[in-house]
Amino acid sequence: MLCPDMRTISFGLALAALLLSSVTPGRAGAQVRTPSPVVERIEPTSGPVGTVVQIVGRFFRADQTVSLGETTLPVTTRLPNRWTVSIPAGATSGHVRVRTADGTTVEGPEFRVLAAPAAPTISGVSPPQAPPGAEVRIAGDGFSPRITENIVTLGALPVVVRTATPTELLVIVPTNAESGSFVVRVASAGEVTSPPFTVEVGVQVASFAPSVISPGGRVTITGTGFAPRAALDRVFVNGTAARVVSATATTLVFDVPAAATTGTLLVDVRGAGRAYSTSPLTVQAAPTISALEPASGVASATVHIRGTGFGTDIRQVAATLHGSALTIRSLTPTEITLEIPAGAASDHISLVVNGLPPVSSPSPFTVLTPVTVASFAPETGGPGTEVRITGAGFSTTAGHDRVTLAGLECPVLAATATELRVRIPAAGSGPLVVEVQNAGSARTTRPFVVTTPPFVARFEPESATPGAVVRISGTGFGTTAGIVEVTFGGHAAPIRSITDTLIEASVPSGAVTGRIGVTVRLQGSSTSAHDFRVLSDLALARVEPTTAYPGQTVTLHGVGLAAAGLRVTFAGSRAAATLQAATTNELRVVVPADATTGAITVGSEDGRTVTTDFTLAPTPTGVGITEVVPECTHPGCTVVVRGYGFAARASGETVTVGGARARVRRASPYEITFAIPPRLTGSVPLHIDVRGVGAVDGAAIALTTQ
């Protein structure tokens, strides 16, 4: 105990003393005074007997003691800047003092000793039974509102106090707890025991599947104690909350969140407890496949799969193609090299990494048939020849098939799985080599023999009669007439002479208009670009009558008179005569108005002409009709009347048909053209009246209805 008259150093002076040190003058050495202790604060500043008080300050030493008023306080722990003491029975309110070994006392803050609180009581536990992890309310009186001053146990296990008020504690049933009573110890107030509490079998996690999953995947937990309402169940993956999709009393289904990482599962059921899984859920990113290279190939072909998340352990990777296992040759996190097995079928490649759900390639892998060549035809031909190659394993995409002859590429014109149609380039003879993208190559067992077929460039003349000589120019004819055949419209022609660039041949008898063909044995054939026109013979025998006047019709007799393009002219006439009709042996023409005595000339398109003599007779006087030619025999049809003495203009004559006046369309001294008036029927007479000359009647015109 300290005497009342002892010198007391105030708290402020003690702080000042901390800064002082003295050095004895005149000595060789200096002595440093040990600083006095400093009490900064106490925690708490009041409490009943038994309260544990923390004294915070500086310069505390083991040889120092602590008192409250005149009562020494036992020190339970000593740290350099913090001591722990307890308030003993009999202590009264006062300042906390620290006394040093030399008798100096440092006074700290005041501590008020309060009356001891009433002992705690328990009026009930709700619920009286619950599983581990469940929340339980302990109702009573005398509890501390400070959670840390309420120590609760169940059996030998400490119990977590979640909230505290003077009349209620909310606690959590500990894991592995057994049935018994709760013991509540309240600081400075004593302890109390609850009625018996029954620990139920609570939330348990028995298993979950799958054990490896990627974010966004779905996991099923099997166990007991789950709430059948998903809203009452919470699941955490290594501490990250997950969304519960569905729930029963024994199963929970949840989606793995995007931020989840590998770790144990925690199931927290509201009001029922919580439980952890005994093994971790492995969370890893799902593999992705971005490309296949190549996208097709034969058995034993190597395929590269590019993507992400493949890992580095080849034992954790499995790949299949339509159910057939693929051999993995190499592996990196972003690329897998596979080998296609024999018997595999086209399909998407399926990939499983570390037990995750399988992923499929974005496009299928096509298993190709190895390329084989069975035959080809024809086996000879010149550049430009089309050849059909049969076999197997060809691509139906022509661009994926490559055919070469003597190193030069043959254009592929069409392609199926078993046939290629190609064109021969200007190359040497040799086997045809077929290469199919990703399917290999094959070649023909026999060579394709490249020939030099003839070529017909032009011929002259371009038309002629049988027997005429035609000159055919071109290349590749050779010089041996015995192996060359020339045809005119399919009819063989005799060869008169031959060089490699020129053939002279006679137009054969019976030849018809058509192409000229040249065939050189073993080399090929060629045809002209356009037809050779075979002309018929043209001749005139006589004209009947030999004498006629303008407007009359004469008949020319001969051969070849039905040929297209014939032109008939009379001596003295500037224009071709009008043709009335033509057969092979006859031509009927009208003597033109300006004809004179002389030759009648018949000319063909190719320039041939034949002639016969003709005498022009004087035109009779008056008006006469020599020929009436109706185009048709119903009203409205045009009728041509030929004769003499007609007016040169349509207004110079009047034409009536069946008493009705007809409209004259054209007129000349030898020909009138008019239209049959409407509403006439039967056989109608024709009458022509030429002004100032006279009139004439023609033969009746028999009309028909339309």
C-alpha positions in Angstrom: 0.0 0.0 0.0 1.1 3.5 -0.7 1.1 6.1 2.0 -1.1 9.2 1.4 1.7 11.6 2.0 3.9 9.9 -0.6 4.9 12.0 -3.4 2.5 11.4 -6.3 3.4 12.1 -9.9 0.5 13.1 -12.0 -0.2 11.4 -15.4 0.9 14.5 -17.2 4.1 14.8 -15.3 4.8 11.1 -16.0 4.6 11.8 -19.7 7.0 14.7 -19.3 9.4 12.5 -17.3 9.5 10.1 -20.2 11.3 12.8 -22.2 13.9 13.6 -19.4 17.2 12.1 -18.9 20.1 13.4 -16.7 23.8 13.3 -17.2 26.0 13.8 -14.1 28.5 16.6 -14.9 32.1 16.2 -14.4 32.2 12.4 -14.9 33.9 10.7 -17.7 30.7 8.6 -18.5 27.0 9.4 -18.4 24.2 7.6 -16.7 20.8 7.3 -18.5 17.8 7.4 -16.2 15.2 4.6 -16.8 11.9 6.2 -18.1 8.9 6.0 -15.8 5.9 3.9 -17.0 3.1 5.7 -18.9 -0.5 4.6 -18.6 -2.4 5.8 -21.7 -5.8 4.1 -21.2 -7.7 1.2 -19.6 -10.3 -1.1 -21.2 -13.0 -1.2 -19.8 -13.2 1.8 -17.5 -15.9 0.1 -15.2 -17.2 -3.3 -14.3 -18.0 -5.6 -11.4 -15.6 -7.8 -9.4 -14.0 -10.3 -11.7 -13.8 -7.9 -14.7 -10.7 -8.3 -16.8 -9.1 -5.0 -17.5 -6.5 -4.2 -20.2 -3.9 -1.5 -19.2 -2.4 0.1 -22.3 0.8 2.2 -22.1 4.6 2.2 -22.4 7.7 1.3 -20.5 6.1 -1.5 -18.5 8.6 -3.7 -16.7 8.4 -7.0 -14.8 9.4 -5.3 -11.5 6.4 -3.0 -11.5 3.1 -3.6 -9.7 -0.5 -2.4 -10.4 -3.1 -1.3 -7.8 -6.6 0.1 -7.8 -6.9 2.5 -5.0 -5.3 0.6 -2.1 -6.0 -2.9 -3.6 -3.3 -4.7 -5.5 -4.5 -6.1 -8.8 -3.2 -9.5 -10.0 -1.5 -9.3 -13.4 -2.4 -12.3 -15.6 -0.5 -11.4 -18.8 2.4 -9.0 -19.4 3.1 -7.6 -22.8 5.6 -4.7 -23.5 2.7 -2.2 -23.9 -0.3 -4.1 -22.6 -1.0 -5.7 -19.2 -4.1 -7.7 -18.3 -5.4 -7.6 -14.8 -8.6 -8.7 -13.0 -10.7 -6.8 -10.4 -10.5 -8.8 -7.1 -13.2 -9.1 -4.5 -13.1 -6.1 -2.0 -11.8 -3.7 -4.6 -13.3 -0.2 -4.7 -13.5 2.5 -7.4 -10.3 4.5 -7.8 -7.4 5.4 -10.1 -5.3 2.6 -11.6 -1.6 3.1 -10.4 1.6 1.6 -11.5 4.4 1.5 -9.0 8.1 1.1 -9.9 10.8 -0.7 -8.0 12.2 2.6 -6.6 8.8 3.5 -5.1 7.7 6.0 -7.8 4.0 5.7 -8.5 2.3 6.6 -11.9 -1.4 7.3 -11.7 -3.7 6.3 -14.6 -7.4 6.7 -15.4 -10.1 5.9 -12.9 -11.9 2.5 -12.9 -15.4 2.3 -11.3 -16.2 -0.9 -9.5 -19.8 -1.7 -10.2 -22.2 -4.0 -8.3 -22.1 -7.6 -9.5 -24.8 -8.3 -12.2 -27.5 -10.9 -11.5 -26.8 -14.4 -12.5 -28.1 -15.4 -16.0 -31.2 -17.5 -16.4 -32.6 -19.6 -19.3 -36.3 -19.7 -19.8 -36.3 -21.8 -23.0 -34.5 -23.1 -26.1 -36.1 -22.9 -29.5 -36.3 -25.2 -31.3 -35.6 -27.9 -28.8 -34.0 -30.1 -31.5 -32.0 -29.1 -34.7 -29.2 -30.5 -36.8 -25.6 -29.1 -36.8 -25.4 -25.7 -38.5 -28.9 -24.8 -37.5 -29.7 -21.6 -35.6 -31.1 -21.9 -32.1 -32.5 -19.2 -29.9 -31.8 -19.3 -26.1 -34.3 -17.1 -24.2 -33.7 -15.9 -20.7 -32.3 -13.0 -18.7 -28.9 -11.7 -17.5 -27.1 -12.1 -20.8 -24.5 -9.6 -21.9 -25.4 -7.5 -24.9 -21.7 -7.8 -25.9 -21.3 -11.1 -27.9 -17.8 -11.7 -26.6 -19.0 -11.7 -22.9 -21.3 -14.7 -23.6 -19.5 -18.0 -23.7 -21.7 -20.8 -24.8 -20.9 -24.5 -25.1 -22.8 -27.7 -26.1 -21.2 -30.7 -24.5 -17.5 -30.1 -24.9 -17.9 -28.1 -28.1 -17.8 -24.3 -28.2 -20.9 -22.7 -29.8 -20.8 -19.7 -32.1 -23.0 -16.8 -30.8 -24.4 -14.9 -33.7 -26.3 -12.2 -31.9 -26.8 -11.2 -28.2 -29.3 -9.1 -26.2 -29.9 -9.2 -22.4 -32.8 -11.6 -23.0 -31.8 -13.7 -26.0 -28.8 -15.4 -27.6 -28.9 -16.6 -31.2 -26.4 -19.5 -31.5 -25.3 -22.0 -34.2 -25.3 -25.8 -33.4 -21.7 -26.8 -34.0 -20.6 -29.5 -36.4 -20.2 -33.0 -34.9 -22.3 -31.8 -31.8 -24.1 -34.4 -29.8 -27.3 -34.0 -27.8 -27.0 -32.3 -24.4 -27.5 -29.0 -22.6 -26.2 -25.6 -23.6 -24.1 -23.9 -20.9 -24.0 -20.1 -21.0 -21.3 -18.3 -19.1 -21.8 -14.5 -18.8 -18.7 -12.5 -17.9 -18.8 -11.4 -14.2 -22.3 -12.9 -13.8 -21.9 -16.6 -13.7 -23.3 -19.5 -15.8 -26.5 -21.3 -16.4 -27.4 -24.6 -18.0 -30.3 -25.1 -20.5 -32.8 -27.9 -20.6 -31.7 -30.9 -22.7 -31.3 -30.1 -26.5 -31.5 -32.9 -29.1 -29.0 -32.7 -32.0 -30.6 -34.1 -35.2 -29.0 -35.7 -38.2 -28.6 -32.5 -40.2 -27.3 -31.3 -43.6 -24.9 -33.8 -45.1 -23.2 -33.9 -48.5 -22.8 -37.6 -49.6 -21.7 -37.1 -53.2 -21.9 -34.9 -56.2 -21.5 -35.4 -60.0 -19.8 -34.6 -62.2 -16.6 -34.1 -60.2 -15.0 -32.1 -63.0 -17.0 -29.2 -64.6 -16.5 -26.0 -66.4 -18.1 -22.6 -65.5 -21.7 -22.6 -66.5 -22.0 -26.4 -66.2 -24.6 -28.1 -64.0 -23.8 -30.2 -60.9 -26.1 -32.5 -58.8 -25.4 -32.9 -55.1 -26.8 -35.9 -53.3 -27.2 -35.9 -49.5 -29.7 -35.3 -46.7 -31.3 -32.4 -44.8 -31.9 -30.2 -47.9 -34.9 -27.9 -48.1 -37.3 -28.9 -50.9 -37.5 -25.2 -51.8 -34.5 -24.0 -53.8 -34.8 -20.5 -52.2 -33.9 -22.0 -48.8 -30.8 -23.8 -50.0 -27.5 -22.0 -50.6 -24.5 -23.6 -52.4 -21.0 -22.2 -52.5 -18.2 -23.4 -54.7 -14.9 -22.7 -52.9 -16.7 -19.7 -51.3 -18.4 -18.5 -54.5 -22.2 -18.5 -54.3 -23.9 -20.6 -57.0 -27.5 -20.5 -58.3 -29.6 -23.5 -57.1 -31.8 -24.6 -60.0 -33.9 -27.3 -58.2 -34.1 -29.0 -54.9 -35.5 -32.0 -53.0 -34.8 -33.3 -49.5 -32.0 -35.4 -50.9 -30.7 -33.6 -54.1 -29.7 -30.2 -55.1 -29.0 -29.1 -58.7 -26.9 -25.9 -59.2 -25.1 -24.1 -62.0 -21.4 -23.4 -61.5 -20.8 -19.7 -61.6 -18.4 -18.0 -64.0 -16.1 -16.9 -61.2 -15.9 -20.3 -59.4 -12.6 -22.0 -58.8 -11.7 -25.5 -57.7 -12.6 -26.2 -54.1 -15.0 -27.9 -51.7 -18.8 -27.4 -51.9 -20.7 -25.8 -49.0 -24.4 -26.4 -48.6 -26.1 -24.0 -46.3 -29.8 -24.8 -45.6 -31.7 -22.0 -43.9 -32.7 -23.0 -40.4 -31.3 -26.5 -40.9 -27.5 -26.2 -40.9 -24.7 -26.5 -43.3 -22.3 -29.2 -44.6 -19.1 -29.4 -46.7 -18.3 -32.0 -49.3 -15.4 -34.3 -48.5 -13.8 -33.9 -51.9 -13.3 -30.8 -54.0 -15.2 -29.9 -57.2 -12.6 -29.4 -60.0 -13.6 -26.3 -62.0 -11.7 -25.8 -65.3 -12.5 -24.0 -68.5 -14.3 -26.1 -71.1 -12.2 -26.9 -74.1 -13.1 -25.2 -77.4 -12.5 -26.3 -81.0 -12.0 -23.5 -83.5 -10.7 -25.4 -86.6 -9.9 -28.7 -88.2 -7.0 -29.0 -90.6 -7.6 -30.6 -93.0 -11.3 -31.1 -92.9 -11.1 -34.4 -94.9 -8.7 -37.3 -95.4 -8.3 -41.0 -95.8 -7.7 -43.5 -93.0 -4.3 -43.0 -91.4 -4.4 -39.3 -92.3 -3.2 -36.8 -89.7 -5.6 -34.2 -88.5 -4.8 -31.0 -86.4 -7.4 -29.7 -84.0 -6.9 -26.1 -82.9 -8.7 -24.5 -80.0 -8.2 -23.9 -76.3 -8.3 -25.7 -73.0 -6.8 -29.0 -74.2 -4.3 -29.2 -71.3 -0.9 -31.0 -71.4 -1.7 -34.5 -70.1 -2.4 -36.8 -73.0 -3.9 -39.3 -70.6 -6.8 -36.9 -69.8 -7.8 -36.4 -73.5 -10.0 -38.7 -75.6 -11.2 -38.1 -79.2 -13.7 -40.1 -81.3 -15.0 -40.0 -84.8 -18.5 -41.5 -85.2 -17.7 -43.8 -82.3 -14.2 -44.8 -83.5 -11.4 -43.8 -81.1 -8.7 -41.6 -82.6 -5.0 -42.0 -81.8 -3.5 -38.8 -80.2 0.0 -38.2 -81.6 0.8 -34.9 -79.8 -0.9 -32.4 -77.4 -0.5 -28.8 -76.4 -3.1 -26.6 -74.6 -4.1 -25.2 -78.0 -3.5 -28.0 -80.5 -4.0 -31.7 -80.8 -2.6 -34.0 -83.5 -4.8 -37.0 -84.3 -4.6 -40.0 -86.6 -7.8 -41.3 -88.4 -8.2 -45.1 -87.8 -9.2 -47.6 -90.4 -12.9 -48.1 -90.7 -13.8 -44.6 -89.4 -16.9 -42.9 -90.8 -17.5 -39.2 -91.6 -18.8 -37.2 -88.6 -18.0 -34.4 -86.2 -14.9 -35.1 -84.0 -15.9 -35.4 -80.4 -13.4 -34.4 -77.7 -13.4 -35.1 -74.0 -10.8 -33.4 -71.7 -10.3 -34.4 -68.1 -13.8 -35.8 -67.8 -15.6 -32.6 -68.9 -18.7 -33.0 -71.1 -17.7 -33.7 -74.7 -17.3 -30.9 -77.2 -17.7 -31.4 -81.0 -15.8 -29.8 -83.9 -17.7 -27.0 -85.6 -17.6 -28.8 -88.9 -17.6 -32.6 -89.7 -14.5 -34.4 -90.8 -15.0 -36.3 -94.1 -13.4 -39.7 -94.4 -12.3 -40.0 -98.0 -11.9 -43.1 -100.2 -8.3 -43.6 -101.3 -7.8 -42.6 -105.0 -7.7 -45.5 -107.6 -7.9 -45.3 -111.4 -9.6 -48.2 -113.2 -9.7 -47.1 -116.9 -9.8 -44.1 -119.3 -11.2 -43.5 -122.8 -10.2 -42.6 -125.4 -6.6 -43.7 -125.1 -5.4 -41.4 -127.9 -6.2 -38.0 -129.1 -4.8 -34.6 -129.8 -4.7 -31.5 -127.6 -8.2 -30.6 -126.6 -9.5 -34.2 -126.6 -11.9 -34.9 -123.8 -11.1 -38.0 -121.8 -13.2 -39.8 -119.2 -11.3 -41.4 -116.3 -13.1 -43.9 -114.1 -12.1 -45.1 -110.7 -12.8 -44.3 -107.0 -12.1 -41.7 -104.4 -12.5 -38.7 -106.7 -13.9 -35.4 -105.2 -17.2 -34.2 -106.5 -15.7 -30.7 -106.3 -13.7 -30.3 -109.5 -11.3 -27.9 -107.9 -10.1 -30.6 -105.5 -9.2 -33.0 -108.3 -5.9 -32.5 -110.2 -5.1 -34.4 -113.4 -1.7 -34.1 -115.1 -0.2 -35.5 -118.3 3.6 -35.3 -118.7 3.7 -32.7 -115.9 1.1 -30.4 -117.5 -2.3 -29.9 -115.9 -5.4 -31.3 -117.7 -8.5 -29.0 -117.0 -11.2 -30.9 -115.1 -14.5 -30.3 -116.9 -16.8 -32.4 -114.6 -16.3 -34.6 -111.6 -18.2 -37.3 -109.7 -17.0 -39.7 -107.0 -16.2 -42.4 -109.7 -15.6 -40.4 -112.9 -13.6 -37.4 -114.1 -13.9 -35.7 -117.5 -10.8 -33.8 -118.5 -9.3 -32.0 -121.5 -5.9 -33.0 -122.8 -3.4 -30.1 -123.0 -0.6 -29.7 -125.6 1.6 -32.2 -123.9 3.6 -35.3 -124.6 2.3 -38.9 -124.3 2.4 -40.6 -120.9 0.2 -41.9 -118.0 -2.5 -39.7 -116.6 -1.9 -38.9 -112.9 -4.9 -38.1 -110.7 -4.4 -36.3 -107.4 -7.3 -35.6 -105.0 -7.0 -33.2 -102.2 -6.4 -35.0 -98.9 -7.1 -38.4 -100.6 -3.8 -39.3 -102.3 -3.0 -39.9 -105.9 -3.0 -42.7 -108.6 -2.0 -43.1 -112.2 -3.2 -45.0 -115.3 -1.4 -48.3 -116.1 -1.3 -47.4 -119.8 -0.2 -44.1 -121.4 -2.4 -41.7 -123.1 -1.0 -41.2 -126.7 -1.1 -37.6 -127.8 -1.9 -37.4 -131.6 -1.8 -34.4 -134.0 -5.2 -34.3 -135.7 -5.7 -32.4 -138.9 -7.1 -28.9 -138.9 -9.4 -27.4 -141.6 -8.8 -23.7 -141.8 -10.7 -22.7 -144.9 -11.8 -23.9 -148.4 -12.5 -22.4 -151.8 -14.8 -22.0 -153.5 -17.4 -22.0 -150.8 -20.0 -23.5 -153.2 -19.9 -25.6 -156.4 -21.7 -28.2 -158.4 -20.7 -31.9 -158.2 -17.5 -32.6 -160.0 -16.0 -29.2 -159.2 -12.5 -29.1 -157.6 -12.4 -27.6 -154.1 -9.1 -26.5 -152.4 -9.0 -27.3 -148.7 -6.3 -25.4 -146.6 -5.2 -26.4 -143.1 -2.5 -28.3 -141.2 -1.7 -31.9 -140.3 -3.0 -33.5 -143.5 0.2 -35.4 -144.2 1.3 -36.4 -147.7 -0.2 -39.9 -148.0 -3.6 -39.8 -149.7 -4.3 -43.5 -148.7 -4.7 -42.7 -145.0 -6.7 -39.5 -145.6 -10.5 -39.3 -146.1 -12.3 -36.1 -147.3 -16.1 -35.8 -147.1 -18.6 -33.3 -148.3 -21.7 -33.4 -146.1 -20.9 -37.0 -145.2 -20.1 -38.2 -148.7 -16.6 -39.3 -149.5 -14.8 -37.2 -152.1 -11.9 -38.3 -154.4 -8.6 -36.6 -153.6 -6.8 -35.2 -156.6 -3.7 -34.0 -154.7 -2.4 -33.6 -151.1 0.3 -31.8 -149.1 0.5 -31.3 -145.4 -1.3 -28.0 -145.7 -3.5 -28.3 -148.9 -5.9 -30.9 -150.3 -7.6 -30.7 -153.7 -10.7 -32.8 -153.8 -13.7 -33.1 -156.3 -17.2 -32.5 -155.1 -18.7 -36.1 -155.2 -21.9 -36.9 -157.1 -24.8 -37.0 -154.7 -23.1 -34.6 -152.2 -25.4 -32.3 -150.2 -24.7 -29.0 -148.5 -22.8 -29.5 -145.2 -19.4 -29.4 -143.5 -16.2 -30.6 -145.1 -14.5 -33.3 -143.0 -10.9 -34.4 -143.1 -9.8 -37.6 -141.3 -6.2 -38.8 -141.0 -5.9 -42.4 -139.8 -4.5 -42.7 -136.3 -4.3 -38.9 -135.9 -7.9 -37.8 -135.7 -10.5 -35.7 -137.6 -11.4 -32.1 -138.3 -14.4 -30.4 -139.9 -14.8 -27.0 -141.5 -16.1 -24.2 -139.5 -19.1 -23.6 -141.9 -21.0 -25.5 -144.6 -19.9 -26.1 -148.2 -22.9 -25.4 -150.4 -23.5 -28.0 -153.2 -25.1 -26.3 -156.2 -27.3 -28.1 -158.7 -26.8 -27.8 -162.6 -28.5 -24.8 -164.2 -29.7 -24.8 -167.9 -32.5 -23.4 -170.1 -34.1 -25.5 -172.9 -36.8 -23.1 -174.4 -39.3 -20.4 -173.6 -43.1 -20.7 -174.3 -44.3 -18.7 -176.0 -41.2 -17.4 -177.8 -43.1 -14.2 -178.6 -45.1 -12.1 -176.1 -45.9 -8.6 -175.3 -45.4 -6.8 -171.9 -47.7 -8.1 -169.1 -48.0 -11.6 -170.6 -46.7 -14.6 -168.7 -44.1 -16.9 -170.3 -42.8 -20.2 -169.1 -39.0 -21.0 -169.1 -38.2 -24.8 -169.4 -34.8 -26.2 -168.2 -33.0 -27.8 -165.1 -32.1 -26.3 -161.7 -34.8 -23.7 -161.9 -36.1 -24.2 -158.4 -32.8 -23.0 -156.7 -33.1 -20.2 -154.3 -32.0 -16.8 -155.3 -32.5 -17.1 -159.1 -33.0 -13.8 -161.0 -34.7 -13.5 -164.4 -34.0 -10.5 -166.6 -35.3 -9.6 -170.1 -33.3 -7.7 -172.7 -33.8 -4.0 -172.3 -35.3 -4.3 -168.8 -33.6 -2.6 -165.9 -35.3 -4.7 -163.2 -35.7 -8.4 -162.6 -38.9 -9.9 -164.0 -41.7 -10.9 -161.6 -41.6 -14.7 -160.9 -45.0 -16.3 -160.9 -44.0 -19.9 -160.0 -41.0 -22.1 -160.0 -40.2 -25.8 -160.1 -37.0 -27.7 -160.8 -37.8 -27.6 -164.5 -40.0 -24.6 -165.0 -40.1 -20.9 -164.3 -43.2 -18.7 -165.0 -42.4 -15.0 -165.4 -44.2 -11.8 -166.4 -42.8 -9.9 -169.4 -41.8 -6.5 -167.9 -43.1 -3.2 -169.5 -39.6 -2.1 -170.7 -38.6 -5.5 -172.2 -37.2 -5.6 -175.8 -36.5 -8.4 -178.2 -33.3 -10.2 -177.1 -32.1 -12.8 -174.5 -33.9 -13.8 -171.4 -31.1 -14.4 -168.7 -31.5 -16.6 -165.6 -28.7 -16.0 -163.0 -27.9 -17.8 -159.8 -26.5 -16.4 -156.6 -23.0 -17.9 -157.3 -22.8 -16.0 -160.6 -23.8 -18.7 -163.1 -26.1 -17.6 -166.0 -28.0 -19.2 -168.8 -30.0 -17.5 -171.6 -32.6 -18.2 -174.2 -33.9 -16.0 -177.1 -37.1 -14.1 -176.8 -39.1 -11.9 -179.3 -41.2 -9.0 -178.0 -44.5 -8.8 -179.8 -46.4 -5.5 -180.3 -49.1 -4.7 -177.8 -52.6 -5.0 -179.2 -54.8 -1.9 -179.5 -57.7 -1.3 -177.1 -58.1 -2.9 -173.7 -57.6 -6.6 -173.1 -57.2 -9.0 -170.1 -54.7 -11.9 -170.4 -54.7 -13.1 -166.8 -56.6 -12.7 -163.5 -54.7 -13.9 -160.4 -56.5 -13.5 -157.1 -54.4 -14.0 -153.9 -57.5 -15.4 -152.2 -61.2 -15.6 -153.0 -63.2 -13.7 -150.4 -64.0 -10.0 -149.9 -61.0 -7.9 -149.0 -58.6 -10.1 -150.9 -56.1 -8.6 -153.5 -56.5 -9.5 -157.2 -53.9 -8.9 -159.9 -55.2 -8.4 -163.4 -52.7 -8.5 -166.3 -53.4 -7.4 -169.9 -52.9 -4.3 -172.1 -54.4 -0.8 -172.6 -54.6 0.0 -168.9 -54.1 3.5 -167.6 -50.7 4.2 -165.9 -52.5 5.6 -162.9 -55.1 4.1 -160.6 -57.4 7.1 -161.2 -57.5 6.4 -164.9 -59.7 3.3 -164.7 -62.8 2.0 -162.9 -63.0 -1.6 -161.7 -66.3 -3.2 -160.7 -66.7 -6.7 -159.2 -70.3 -8.0 -159.2 -71.5 -4.5 -159.8 -69.6 -3.1 -156.8 -66.8 -0.7 -157.4 -63.4 -2.0 -156.3 -60.6 0.2 -154.8 -57.6 0.2 -157.3 -54.3 0.0 -155.3 -51.7 0.0 -158.1 -51.9 0.4 -161.8 -49.6 0.3 -164.9 -50.4 -0.1 -168.6 -50.1 -3.9 -168.2 -51.2 -4.6 -164.6 -53.9 -3.5 -162.2 -54.1 -4.5 -158.5 -57.4 -4.0 -156.6 -59.2 -5.3 -153.5 -62.5 -7.3 -153.8 -65.3 -5.2 -152.4 -67.1 -6.3 -149.2 -70.4 -8.2 -148.9 -70.1 -10.0 -152.2 -70.8 -13.7 -152.5 -70.9 -16.4 -155.2 -69.5 -16.0 -158.7 -69.1 -12.3 -159.5 -68.3 -10.8 -162.9 -65.2 -8.5 -163.4 -65.5 -5.3 -165.5 -62.7 -2.8 -166.2 -63.4 0.6 -167.8 -60.3 2.6 -168.9 -61.0 6.3 -169.3 -60.7 7.4 -173.0 -59.6 3.9 -174.2 -62.5 1.5 -173.7 -63.8 -1.3 -171.4 -63.3 -5.0 -171.1 -64.9 -7.8 -169.1 -62.9 -10.5 -167.4 -63.8 -14.0 -166.3 -66.1 -14.2 -163.3 -64.4 -14.6 -159.9 -65.8 -17.4 -157.7 -65.9 -16.0 -154.1 -65.9 -18.0 -150.9 -66.6 -17.0 -147.3 -63.8 -16.7 -144.8 
